[in-house]
């Protein structure tokens, strides 16, 4: 199977770049439940579709490592601050955000460093609403589940796990495959 690079993918209109996201719906449910408002950060914002939904209710910033994706995001969503940055070294001041969102990105980052950075940029009692791809099944092959490693990385920081849930999703494009998704809702303590 030919592996597509992030740079090539962000030039396509693919299923997870349409702005239709259960993760964003969950984000809004959590923000409402815990009465979080103010400033939000989207880590791994890509071309900005999900970030633009969040920006309807929050003062929002998005980061990504792809200049090409960020160029498109900046062109399409002028009211949002987009920065080129890695999850392991967020280019923001301490205690800048009330809530952090990341969908299917942080499993590719250094877990310990990114957890430490999220903690640093969150305000006291801030919420992190994080979705990880922890396992993929494709063409009869299954990679190892990294859920325990992720949970360990965040527990070592000063986070309280509010919610931890795992479930499977099926994608049919660009080919049939399944992902196990770990949802972690964390509060800075």
C-alpha positions in Angstrom: 0.0 0.0 0.0 1.3 3.4 -0.9 1.6 5.7 2.1 0.3 9.2 1.5 2.3 12.1 3.0 0.5 14.7 5.1 1.5 17.3 2.6 -0.2 15.4 -0.2 -3.3 14.6 1.9 -4.0 18.2 2.9 -4.5 19.0 -0.8 -7.4 16.6 -1.0 -11.0 16.8 0.2 -11.1 13.6 2.3 -13.6 12.4 4.9 -11.9 13.8 8.0 -11.3 17.2 6.5 -15.0 18.0 5.9 -15.8 19.6 9.3 -18.3 16.8 10.1 -16.8 15.5 13.3 -18.2 13.6 16.3 -15.0 14.9 18.1 -16.1 18.5 17.7 -19.6 17.6 19.0 -18.1 16.0 22.0 -15.8 19.0 22.5 -18.9 21.3 22.7 -20.7 18.9 25.1 -17.7 19.0 27.4 -17.3 22.7 27.2 -20.9 23.2 28.1 -20.9 20.6 30.9 -17.9 22.2 32.6 -18.9 25.8 31.8 -15.7 26.4 29.8 -15.6 29.5 27.6 -12.8 31.9 26.5 -9.8 30.7 24.5 -9.4 27.4 22.7 -6.4 25.7 21.0 -6.7 23.1 18.3 -3.6 21.0 18.1 -3.2 19.5 14.6 -5.7 21.8 13.0 -4.8 20.9 9.4 -6.6 23.1 6.9 -8.9 24.5 9.7 -12.3 23.0 9.1 -12.8 21.7 12.7 -11.0 24.8 14.1 -13.5 27.0 12.3 -16.4 25.2 14.0 -14.8 25.7 17.4 -14.1 29.4 16.5 -17.9 30.0 16.3 -18.0 29.9 20.1 -14.4 30.4 21.3 -11.5 32.8 20.7 -9.6 30.1 18.8 -6.0 29.3 17.7 -4.8 26.4 15.7 -1.4 24.8 15.2 -0.1 22.3 12.7 3.3 21.2 11.4 2.2 21.5 7.7 2.9 24.9 6.1 0.7 23.9 3.1 -2.3 23.1 5.4 -1.8 26.3 7.4 -1.6 28.4 4.2 -5.1 27.0 3.2 -6.4 27.5 6.7 -5.3 31.1 6.8 -6.8 31.8 3.4 -10.1 30.2 4.3 -10.6 31.3 7.9 -9.2 34.8 8.5 -10.7 35.3 12.0 -8.6 32.5 13.5 -4.9 32.6 14.6 -3.0 29.8 12.9 0.6 29.0 13.7 3.2 26.5 12.6 4.1 24.6 15.7 4.7 21.2 17.1 2.7 19.7 19.9 6.0 19.1 21.8 6.8 22.9 21.8 3.7 25.0 21.7 4.4 28.5 20.6 2.2 30.2 23.3 2.6 31.7 26.7 1.9 29.7 29.9 -1.8 29.6 30.9 -3.0 30.9 27.6 -6.1 28.6 27.0 -9.2 27.6 28.8 -9.6 24.4 26.7 -7.4 22.4 24.3 -8.7 20.2 21.5 -6.9 17.6 19.5 -8.3 15.0 17.1 -6.2 12.1 15.8 -2.9 14.0 16.0 -1.1 13.5 19.4 -0.5 9.8 18.9 2.1 10.9 16.4 3.8 13.3 18.8 6.2 12.6 21.7 3.5 11.8 24.3 5.4 13.0 27.4 6.5 16.3 25.9 3.1 17.1 24.3 1.3 16.3 27.6 3.7 18.6 29.4 3.1 21.4 26.9 -0.7 21.0 27.0 -0.5 21.3 30.8 1.7 24.4 30.5 -0.6 26.3 28.1 -3.8 25.4 30.0 -5.2 27.8 32.6 -5.8 26.4 36.1 -8.9 24.1 36.0 -8.6 24.1 32.1 -9.9 21.2 30.1 -8.1 19.1 27.5 -10.5 17.3 25.1 -8.2 14.8 23.3 -8.9 12.0 20.7 -6.2 9.5 19.8 -6.0 6.9 17.1 -4.7 4.1 19.3 -5.0 1.1 16.9 -5.7 0.5 13.3 -7.0 -2.6 11.5 -6.5 -2.7 7.7 -6.4 -5.6 5.3 -6.3 -8.1 8.2 -3.4 -6.4 9.9 -3.6 -4.8 13.3 -1.0 -2.6 14.9 -0.5 -2.7 18.7 -2.8 -0.7 21.0 -1.0 2.3 22.5 -3.8 3.4 25.0 -1.9 2.4 28.1 1.2 4.5 27.0 -1.0 7.5 26.3 -2.8 7.3 29.7 0.5 6.9 31.5 1.9 10.0 29.8 -1.0 12.2 30.9 -1.3 10.8 34.4 2.4 11.7 35.1 1.4 15.4 34.5 -1.0 17.2 36.8 -4.2 16.1 35.0 -7.3 14.5 36.5 -8.9 12.1 34.0 -12.6 13.1 33.9 -13.5 10.7 31.1 -11.8 7.8 29.4 -13.5 6.0 26.7 -12.5 3.7 23.8 -14.5 2.8 20.7 -14.1 1.7 17.1 -14.9 3.7 13.9 -14.9 2.5 10.3 -13.6 4.5 7.4 -14.3 3.5 3.8 -12.0 6.1 2.1 -9.4 6.1 0.8 -9.8 2.3 1.5 -11.7 0.2 4.1 -10.1 0.3 7.5 -11.0 0.6 11.2 -9.6 2.7 14.0 -9.8 2.3 17.7 -10.3 5.8 19.2 -9.3 6.7 22.7 -11.2 9.7 24.1 -9.5 11.4 27.1 -11.2 14.4 28.8 -8.7 15.8 31.3 -8.7 18.7 33.8 -5.6 20.6 34.9 -5.3 20.4 38.7 
